Amino acid sequence: MKRKLFYLFFLAFLSLSGKAQGDKEIYERYCAAMKEKADLPTGDLTVETARFFLGTPYVAGTLEEVPEKLVINLHGLDCMTLVENTVALARSVKHCPAFDGYVSTLKELRYRNAGKITLDYTDRLHYTTDWIYENERRGYLKDVTKEIGGKPFNLDLSFMSTHPDSYKQLKGNPERIAIFRRMKLIRIPAKSGMAISSALSRR
């Protein structure tokens, strides 16, 4: 029995090690592909970075590790992880051209308190509006929604705290639920939301 458990753990370790190595190889391919484009304006470089991932499989839920940790995954992306990795990679090419620089930037983009040694689920910027606000404040991006015709709307970022059973990290964890509720009461009212109407987005 002990030998079987050891074998299973060993296979799991090899699988994780292989994925990590695969992500570094994708990073190196990306750097080679961007070598002649590194001097492009940041916006253009970000677009080229997104194009690099054409054909990458869509994989949901890749961040839902327990306990919480910074997930590096360039071989399977969803909508949000595509945005995060695209911005992090483009910025690393411009400002800190090394794999560690990309990892550090990704962490800062994804978490409210990126400097913490031990990350918690409540540190992650789960709501897109919150993610945009925090990263604009840090100088990583600019929200142009208002400039292109966006209209103000009332933010109500309470879904997670009112539906905790939908999230394994919140289910049965009143301490984390309370943190999400406090964030809604303290942080969110200070932020203004902007949205593009469906009619405008179809132009």
BAMAR-498696 format. One record per residue: residue in three letters; x, y, z of N, C-alpha, C in turn. Coordinates in Angstrom, 2 decimals. Layout:
N
KEBA|Ala|X|Y|Z|X|Y|Z|X|Y|Z
...
This chain:
203
KEBA|Met|0.83|-1.20|0.00|0.00|0.00|0.00|0.87|1.26|0.00
KEBA|Lys|1.90|1.27|0.88|2.80|2.43|0.95|3.54|2.61|-0.37
KEBA|Arg|3.96|1.47|-0.97|4.67|1.55|-2.24|3.76|2.13|-3.33
KEBA|Lys|2.49|1.75|-3.31|1.53|2.25|-4.30|1.32|3.75|-4.14
KEBA|Leu|1.18|4.22|-2.88|1.01|5.65|-2.62|2.23|6.43|-3.07
KEBA|Phe|3.42|5.90|-2.79|4.65|6.57|-3.21|4.70|6.69|-4.73
KEBA|Tyr|4.31|5.61|-5.40|4.31|5.61|-6.86|3.37|6.66|-7.42
KEBA|Leu|2.18|6.78|-6.81|1.21|7.77|-7.27|1.72|9.19|-7.04
KEBA|Phe|2.32|9.43|-5.87|2.88|10.75|-5.59|4.02|11.07|-6.56
KEBA|Phe|4.82|10.06|-6.87|5.95|10.26|-7.78|5.45|10.63|-9.18
KEBA|Leu|4.41|9.93|-9.64|3.83|10.25|-10.95|3.26|11.66|-10.97
KEBA|Ala|2.59|12.05|-9.87|2.04|13.40|-9.79|3.14|14.44|-9.85
KEBA|Phe|4.25|14.18|-9.15|5.39|15.10|-9.16|5.97|15.23|-10.56
KEBA|Leu|6.13|14.10|-11.25|6.65|14.15|-12.61|5.73|14.94|-13.53
KEBA|Ser|4.41|14.76|-13.34|3.45|15.47|-14.17|3.56|16.98|-13.96
KEBA|Leu|3.63|17.42|-12.69|3.75|18.84|-12.38|5.06|19.40|-12.89
KEBA|Ser|6.15|18.65|-12.73|7.46|19.11|-13.20|7.46|19.27|-14.71
KEBA|Gly|6.81|18.31|-15.40|6.73|18.38|-16.85|5.96|19.59|-17.32
KEBA|Lys|4.86|19.92|-16.63|4.07|21.09|-17.00|4.85|22.37|-16.79
KEBA|Ala|5.58|22.47|-15.66|6.38|23.65|-15.38|7.44|23.84|-16.45
KEBA|Gln|8.11|22.75|-16.83|9.12|22.83|-17.87|8.49|23.23|-19.19
KEBA|Gly|7.28|22.71|-19.46|6.58|23.06|-20.68|6.24|24.54|-20.75
KEBA|Asp|5.86|25.13|-19.62|5.55|26.56|-19.58|6.81|27.39|-19.83
KEBA|Lys|7.94|26.97|-19.31|9.19|27.69|-19.56|9.56|27.62|-21.04
KEBA|Glu|9.31|26.46|-21.65|9.60|26.32|-23.08|8.70|27.22|-23.91
KEBA|Ile|7.42|27.33|-23.52|6.51|28.24|-24.21|6.99|29.69|-24.04
KEBA|Tyr|7.44|30.03|-22.83|7.96|31.37|-22.58|9.16|31.66|-23.49
KEBA|Glu|10.06|30.70|-23.61|11.24|30.89|-24.45|10.85|31.04|-25.92
KEBA|Arg|9.87|30.25|-26.36|9.38|30.40|-27.75|8.77|31.77|-27.95
KEBA|Tyr|8.02|32.23|-26.93|7.42|33.57|-27.01|8.50|34.63|-27.14
KEBA|Cys|9.54|34.57|-26.31|10.61|35.56|-26.36|11.29|35.56|-27.73
KEBA|Ala|11.50|34.37|-28.30|12.10|34.29|-29.63|11.20|34.92|-30.67
KEBA|Ala|9.89|34.68|-30.55|8.93|35.23|-31.51|8.84|36.75|-31.42
KEBA|Met|9.07|37.30|-30.20|8.95|38.74|-29.99|10.28|39.47|-30.11
KEBA|Lys|11.34|38.77|-30.43|12.67|39.38|-30.44|12.74|40.60|-31.35
KEBA|Glu|12.12|40.53|-32.50|12.14|41.64|-33.45|11.01|42.63|-33.22
KEBA|Lys|10.17|42.35|-32.22|9.00|43.21|-31.97|9.06|43.90|-30.61
KEBA|Ala|10.14|43.69|-29.87|10.22|44.19|-28.51|10.16|45.71|-28.43
KEBA|Asp|10.53|46.39|-29.49|10.52|47.86|-29.49|9.17|48.45|-29.89
KEBA|Leu|8.20|47.60|-30.18|6.87|48.11|-30.50|6.27|48.83|-29.30
KEBA|Pro|5.35|49.79|-29.53|4.62|50.37|-28.40|3.95|49.26|-27.59
KEBA|Thr|3.78|49.50|-26.32|3.25|48.46|-25.43|1.92|47.90|-25.91
KEBA|Gly|1.03|48.77|-26.39|-0.27|48.31|-26.88|-0.13|47.36|-28.05
KEBA|Asp|0.74|47.72|-29.00|0.95|46.86|-30.16|1.62|45.55|-29.77
KEBA|Leu|2.57|45.62|-28.84|3.24|44.41|-28.38|2.25|43.48|-27.67
KEBA|Thr|1.32|44.07|-26.94|0.30|43.27|-26.26|-0.58|42.53|-27.27
KEBA|Val|-0.93|43.20|-28.35|-1.72|42.55|-29.41|-0.93|41.40|-30.04
KEBA|Glu|0.35|41.64|-30.32|1.19|40.59|-30.89|1.33|39.41|-29.93
KEBA|Thr|1.39|39.72|-28.64|1.47|38.66|-27.63|0.21|37.81|-27.63
KEBA|Ala|-0.95|38.46|-27.72|-2.22|37.72|-27.77|-2.26|36.82|-29.01
KEBA|Arg|-1.76|37.33|-30.13|-1.75|36.54|-31.37|-0.85|35.31|-31.23
KEBA|Phe|0.19|35.42|-30.43|1.08|34.28|-30.21|0.33|33.08|-29.66
KEBA|Phe|-0.75|33.33|-28.91|-1.50|32.25|-28.27|-2.65|31.72|-29.12
KEBA|Leu|-2.76|32.16|-30.36|-3.78|31.58|-31.24|-3.58|30.07|-31.34
KEBA|Gly|-4.65|29.33|-31.14|-4.57|27.87|-31.19|-4.34|27.22|-29.84
KEBA|Thr|-4.10|28.02|-28.79|-3.94|27.47|-27.45|-5.28|26.97|-26.94
KEBA|Pro|-5.35|25.78|-26.37|-6.63|25.23|-25.89|-7.27|26.11|-24.82
KEBA|Tyr|-8.61|26.19|-24.85|-9.35|26.86|-23.78|-9.50|25.87|-22.63
KEBA|Val|-9.02|26.27|-21.46|-9.13|25.43|-20.27|-9.61|26.30|-19.12
KEBA|Ala|-10.76|25.98|-18.56|-11.32|26.76|-17.45|-10.86|26.22|-16.11
KEBA|Gly|-10.90|27.09|-15.10|-10.65|26.66|-13.73|-9.21|26.33|-13.40
KEBA|Thr|-8.25|26.82|-14.16|-6.85|26.46|-13.92|-6.28|27.12|-12.66
KEBA|Leu|-6.93|28.16|-12.15|-6.39|28.86|-10.98|-6.89|28.29|-9.66
KEBA|Glu|-7.84|27.36|-9.72|-8.51|26.90|-8.49|-7.71|25.83|-7.76
KEBA|Glu|-6.52|26.22|-7.31|-5.67|25.33|-6.53|-5.94|25.52|-5.04
KEBA|Val|-5.91|24.44|-4.30|-6.08|24.50|-2.85|-4.89|23.78|-2.21
KEBA|Pro|-4.07|24.48|-1.39|-4.20|25.89|-1.01|-3.85|26.82|-2.18
KEBA|Glu|-4.21|28.08|-2.02|-3.97|29.08|-3.05|-2.48|29.22|-3.34
KEBA|Lys|-2.15|29.30|-4.63|-0.77|29.56|-5.03|-0.80|30.23|-6.40
KEBA|Leu|0.33|30.85|-6.75|0.42|31.47|-8.07|0.53|30.37|-9.12
KEBA|Val|-0.45|30.29|-9.98|-0.47|29.27|-11.03|0.16|29.83|-12.30
KEBA|Ile|1.15|29.14|-12.81|1.77|29.48|-14.09|1.29|28.46|-15.11
KEBA|Asn|0.54|28.91|-16.09|-0.03|27.99|-17.08|-0.15|28.72|-18.41
KEBA|Leu|0.74|28.40|-19.33|0.73|29.01|-20.66|0.24|28.02|-21.72
KEBA|His|-0.11|26.80|-21.30|-0.52|25.79|-22.27|-2.03|25.57|-22.31
KEBA|Gly|-2.77|26.23|-21.41|-4.22|26.16|-21.42|-4.77|27.41|-20.77
KEBA|Leu|-5.56|28.18|-21.50|-5.99|29.50|-21.03|-7.50|29.66|-21.10
KEBA|Asp|-8.05|30.48|-20.19|-9.43|30.95|-20.34|-9.39|32.44|-20.62
KEBA|Cys|-10.54|33.10|-20.64|-10.59|34.52|-21.02|-9.70|35.38|-20.13
KEBA|Met|-9.81|35.18|-18.80|-9.08|36.03|-17.87|-7.60|35.71|-17.82
KEBA|Thr|-7.25|34.43|-17.85|-5.83|34.08|-17.79|-5.12|34.46|-19.10
KEBA|Leu|-5.85|34.50|-20.21|-5.27|35.00|-21.45|-4.90|36.47|-21.29
KEBA|Val|-5.80|37.27|-20.74|-5.53|38.69|-20.54|-4.35|38.88|-19.59
KEBA|Glu|-4.40|38.20|-18.45|-3.32|38.35|-17.46|-1.96|37.98|-18.03
KEBA|Asn|-1.89|36.83|-18.68|-0.61|36.38|-19.21|-0.13|37.25|-20.36
KEBA|Thr|-1.05|37.73|-21.18|-0.67|38.61|-22.28|-0.05|39.90|-21.76
KEBA|Val|-0.70|40.51|-20.78|-0.17|41.76|-20.20|1.16|41.50|-19.50
KEBA|Ala|1.23|40.43|-18.72|2.45|40.12|-17.97|3.62|39.84|-18.91
KEBA|Leu|3.38|39.10|-19.97|4.45|38.78|-20.92|4.93|40.03|-21.65
KEBA|Ala|4.00|40.84|-22.12|4.37|42.06|-22.84|5.18|42.99|-21.94
KEBA|Arg|4.76|43.14|-20.69|5.49|44.00|-19.76|6.86|43.42|-19.43
KEBA|Ser|6.96|42.11|-19.33|8.27|41.51|-19.01|9.25|41.74|-20.15
KEBA|Val|8.78|41.67|-21.38|9.66|41.93|-22.53|10.19|43.37|-22.47
KEBA|Lys|9.33|44.30|-22.05|9.70|45.72|-22.01|10.58|46.07|-20.81
KEBA|His|10.26|45.49|-19.65|10.86|45.99|-18.41|11.72|44.99|-17.65
KEBA|Cys|11.44|43.71|-17.75|12.23|42.71|-17.00|12.27|41.41|-17.81
KEBA|Pro|13.09|41.39|-18.87|13.09|40.26|-19.81|13.73|38.98|-19.26
KEBA|Ala|12.98|38.31|-18.41|13.41|37.02|-17.87|12.16|36.31|-17.37
KEBA|Phe|12.23|34.99|-17.27|11.07|34.22|-16.83|10.63|34.67|-15.43
KEBA|Asp|11.57|34.92|-14.54|11.22|35.37|-13.19|10.53|36.73|-13.22
KEBA|Gly|10.93|37.58|-14.16|10.28|38.88|-14.29|8.83|38.74|-14.73
KEBA|Tyr|8.59|37.82|-15.67|7.22|37.54|-16.09|6.39|37.01|-14.93
KEBA|Val|6.95|36.08|-14.16|6.24|35.48|-13.02|5.89|36.55|-12.00
KEBA|Ser|6.85|37.43|-11.69|6.61|38.49|-10.71|5.51|39.44|-11.17
KEBA|Thr|5.52|39.80|-12.46|4.50|40.69|-12.99|3.13|40.03|-12.97
KEBA|Leu|3.08|38.76|-13.31|1.81|38.03|-13.29|1.22|38.01|-11.88
KEBA|Lys|2.05|37.81|-10.90|1.59|37.79|-9.51|1.01|39.15|-9.12
KEBA|Glu|1.69|40.22|-9.51|1.22|41.56|-9.18|-0.10|41.88|-9.88
KEBA|Leu|-0.28|41.38|-11.08|-1.53|41.60|-11.81|-2.69|40.84|-11.18
KEBA|Arg|-2.43|39.65|-10.68|-3.50|38.74|-10.27|-3.96|38.95|-8.82
KEBA|Tyr|-3.09|39.50|-7.97|-3.40|39.56|-6.54|-3.41|40.98|-6.00
KEBA|Arg|-4.30|41.20|-5.06|-4.39|42.50|-4.40|-3.15|42.77|-3.54
KEBA|Asn|-2.73|41.74|-2.80|-1.56|41.85|-1.92|-0.48|40.92|-2.43
KEBA|Ala|0.11|41.27|-3.56|1.05|40.37|-4.22|2.33|40.16|-3.43
KEBA|Gly|2.62|41.05|-2.48|3.86|40.93|-1.73|3.81|39.89|-0.62
KEBA|Lys|2.64|39.34|-0.35|2.53|38.34|0.71|3.25|37.05|0.32
KEBA|Ile|3.94|36.47|1.30|4.64|35.21|1.05|3.63|34.08|0.86
KEBA|Thr|2.63|34.03|1.75|1.59|33.01|1.66|0.31|33.66|1.13
KEBA|Leu|-0.10|33.26|-0.06|-1.28|33.83|-0.69|-2.55|33.15|-0.18
KEBA|Asp|-3.64|33.91|-0.18|-4.94|33.35|0.19|-5.92|33.60|-0.95
KEBA|Tyr|-6.95|32.79|-1.00|-7.99|32.92|-2.03|-8.58|34.33|-2.06
KEBA|Thr|-8.68|34.96|-0.89|-9.27|36.30|-0.81|-8.33|37.39|-1.32
KEBA|Asp|-7.07|37.06|-1.55|-6.11|38.04|-2.08|-6.27|38.21|-3.60
KEBA|Arg|-6.84|37.19|-4.24|-6.95|37.23|-5.71|-8.01|38.24|-6.15
KEBA|Leu|-7.74|38.92|-7.26|-8.69|39.89|-7.81|-9.70|39.13|-8.68
KEBA|His|-10.77|38.69|-8.06|-11.74|37.81|-8.73|-12.64|38.56|-9.70
KEBA|Tyr|-13.08|39.75|-9.33|-14.00|40.52|-10.17|-13.23|41.33|-11.21
KEBA|Thr|-13.65|41.25|-12.46|-12.94|41.95|-13.53|-12.88|43.45|-13.28
KEBA|Thr|-13.96|44.04|-12.78|-13.98|45.47|-12.49|-12.92|45.82|-11.45
KEBA|Asp|-12.81|45.00|-10.44|-11.81|45.21|-9.39|-10.41|45.04|-9.97
KEBA|Trp|-10.24|44.04|-10.82|-8.95|43.78|-11.46|-8.50|44.98|-12.29
KEBA|Ile|-9.42|45.54|-13.08|-9.10|46.70|-13.91|-8.72|47.90|-13.03
KEBA|Tyr|-9.52|48.15|-12.00|-9.28|49.30|-11.13|-7.90|49.20|-10.47
KEBA|Glu|-7.60|48.05|-9.87|-6.34|47.89|-9.14|-5.14|48.00|-10.08
KEBA|Asn|-5.24|47.40|-11.26|-4.08|47.40|-12.15|-3.92|48.72|-12.91
KEBA|Glu|-4.99|49.47|-13.08|-4.84|50.83|-13.60|-4.15|51.69|-12.54
KEBA|Arg|-4.53|51.51|-11.29|-3.92|52.26|-10.19|-2.42|51.98|-10.09
KEBA|Arg|-2.03|50.76|-10.43|-0.61|50.38|-10.38|0.15|50.80|-11.63
KEBA|Gly|-0.57|51.31|-12.63|0.09|51.77|-13.85|0.31|50.69|-14.88
KEBA|Tyr|-0.37|49.55|-14.74|-0.21|48.44|-15.69|-1.11|48.58|-16.92
KEBA|Leu|-2.16|49.35|-16.80|-3.10|49.49|-17.92|-3.88|50.80|-17.78
KEBA|Lys|-4.64|51.11|-18.81|-5.52|52.27|-18.78|-6.92|51.84|-19.20
KEBA|Asp|-7.89|52.17|-18.38|-9.29|51.86|-18.69|-9.83|52.95|-19.60
KEBA|Val|-10.11|52.59|-20.85|-10.57|53.57|-21.83|-12.08|53.46|-22.07
KEBA|Thr|-12.79|52.74|-21.21|-14.22|52.51|-21.43|-14.98|53.82|-21.60
KEBA|Lys|-14.72|54.79|-20.73|-15.42|56.07|-20.80|-15.10|56.80|-22.09
KEBA|Glu|-13.84|56.72|-22.53|-13.41|57.43|-23.73|-14.08|56.92|-25.00
KEBA|Ile|-14.48|55.65|-25.00|-15.10|55.09|-26.20|-16.61|54.96|-26.07
KEBA|Gly|-17.17|55.71|-25.12|-18.63|55.77|-25.04|-19.26|55.00|-23.90
KEBA|Gly|-18.46|54.54|-22.96|-19.00|53.79|-21.82|-19.87|54.67|-20.93
KEBA|Lys|-20.83|54.06|-20.28|-21.75|54.76|-19.39|-21.58|54.24|-17.96
KEBA|Pro|-21.73|55.13|-16.96|-21.61|54.69|-15.56|-22.71|53.70|-15.19
KEBA|Phe|-22.38|52.80|-14.29|-23.38|51.88|-13.77|-23.04|51.59|-12.31
KEBA|Asn|-24.03|51.15|-11.56|-23.84|50.86|-10.15|-23.21|49.48|-9.97
KEBA|Leu|-22.10|49.45|-9.24|-21.42|48.19|-8.99|-22.08|47.43|-7.84
KEBA|Asp|-22.24|46.14|-8.03|-22.76|45.30|-6.96|-21.97|44.00|-6.98
KEBA|Leu|-20.76|44.07|-6.41|-19.87|42.92|-6.43|-20.10|42.05|-5.19
KEBA|Ser|-21.24|41.40|-5.17|-21.60|40.61|-4.00|-21.91|39.15|-4.33
KEBA|Phe|-21.74|38.77|-5.58|-22.17|37.42|-5.97|-21.43|36.34|-5.18
KEBA|Met|-20.14|36.49|-5.02|-19.36|35.45|-4.37|-19.73|35.31|-2.89
KEBA|Ser|-19.92|36.44|-2.23|-20.24|36.38|-0.79|-21.68|35.93|-0.55
KEBA|Thr|-22.55|36.09|-1.55|-23.94|35.65|-1.38|-24.19|34.27|-1.99
KEBA|His|-23.20|33.72|-2.69|-23.31|32.36|-3.24|-22.06|31.56|-2.89
KEBA|Pro|-21.70|31.48|-1.63|-20.44|30.82|-1.25|-20.39|29.34|-1.59
KEBA|Asp|-21.54|28.68|-1.65|-21.54|27.25|-1.95|-21.11|26.95|-3.39
KEBA|Ser|-21.03|27.99|-4.22|-20.60|27.81|-5.60|-19.07|27.76|-5.72
KEBA|Tyr|-18.37|28.03|-4.62|-16.91|28.09|-4.64|-16.35|27.20|-3.52
KEBA|Lys|-15.54|26.22|-3.90|-15.04|25.28|-2.90|-14.19|25.98|-1.85
KEBA|Gln|-13.54|27.10|-2.21|-12.71|27.80|-1.24|-13.53|28.63|-0.26
KEBA|Leu|-14.80|28.90|-0.58|-15.67|29.66|0.30|-16.67|28.79|1.05
KEBA|Lys|-17.04|27.68|0.46|-18.04|26.80|1.06|-17.59|26.34|2.45
KEBA|Gly|-18.41|26.63|3.45|-18.08|26.23|4.81|-16.94|27.00|5.43
KEBA|Asn|-16.64|28.20|4.87|-15.54|29.00|5.39|-16.04|30.41|5.70
KEBA|Pro|-16.67|30.61|6.84|-17.25|31.91|7.17|-16.23|33.03|7.27
KEBA|Glu|-14.98|32.71|7.61|-13.95|33.75|7.70|-13.70|34.39|6.34
KEBA|Arg|-13.57|33.56|5.29|-13.34|34.09|3.95|-14.57|34.83|3.43
KEBA|Ile|-15.74|34.29|3.71|-16.97|34.96|3.28|-17.05|36.35|3.90
KEBA|Ala|-16.68|36.46|5.17|-16.71|37.76|5.86|-15.73|38.74|5.22
KEBA|Ile|-14.58|38.24|4.77|-13.59|39.11|4.12|-14.16|39.66|2.82
KEBA|Phe|-14.82|38.81|2.03|-15.44|39.27|0.79|-16.52|40.31|1.06
KEBA|Arg|-17.29|40.11|2.11|-18.33|41.08|2.45|-17.73|42.41|2.86
KEBA|Arg|-16.64|42.38|3.60|-15.98|43.62|4.02|-15.41|44.35|2.82
KEBA|Met|-14.85|43.60|1.87|-14.31|44.24|0.67|-15.41|44.96|-0.10
KEBA|Lys|-16.59|44.35|-0.15|-17.72|44.97|-0.84|-18.11|46.28|-0.15
KEBA|Leu|-18.14|46.27|1.18|-18.59|47.44|1.93|-17.56|48.56|1.95
KEBA|Ile|-16.27|48.19|2.01|-15.22|49.19|2.21|-14.63|49.66|0.89
KEBA|Arg|-14.31|48.73|-0.01|-13.55|49.09|-1.20|-14.42|49.45|-2.40
KEBA|Ile|-15.45|48.67|-2.61|-16.20|48.81|-3.85|-16.92|50.15|-3.99
KEBA|Pro|-17.57|50.70|-2.96|-18.27|51.96|-3.15|-17.39|53.11|-3.61
KEBA|Ala|-16.08|53.01|-3.37|-15.18|54.08|-3.80|-14.84|54.00|-5.28
KEBA|Lys|-15.31|52.96|-5.94|-14.97|52.76|-7.35|-16.18|53.05|-8.23
KEBA|Ser|-15.90|53.57|-9.40|-16.98|53.84|-10.35|-16.91|52.83|-11.47
KEBA|Gly|-18.03|52.25|-11.81|-18.07|51.27|-12.88|-18.49|51.90|-14.19
KEBA|Met|-17.91|51.42|-15.30|-18.27|51.88|-16.63|-18.54|50.66|-17.48
KEBA|Ala|-19.51|50.79|-18.38|-19.83|49.66|-19.25|-20.19|50.17|-20.64
KEBA|Ile|-19.96|49.32|-21.64|-20.34|49.60|-23.03|-21.68|48.95|-23.27
KEBA|Ser|-22.64|49.69|-23.78|-23.95|49.12|-24.05|-23.84|48.11|-25.19
KEBA|Ser|-24.80|47.18|-25.22|-24.77|46.15|-26.25|-24.94|46.75|-27.63
KEBA|Ala|-25.71|47.83|-27.74|-25.91|48.48|-29.05|-24.61|49.08|-29.54
KEBA|Leu|-23.86|49.72|-28.63|-22.59|50.35|-29.00|-21.57|49.30|-29.38
KEBA|Ser|-21.56|48.17|-28.65|-20.55|47.13|-28.92|-20.75|46.46|-30.25
KEBA|Arg|-21.96|46.59|-30.87|-22.21|45.95|-32.16|-21.85|46.85|-33.33
KEBA|Arg|-21.42|48.08|-33.05|-21.08|48.99|-34.16|-19.85|48.52|-34.92
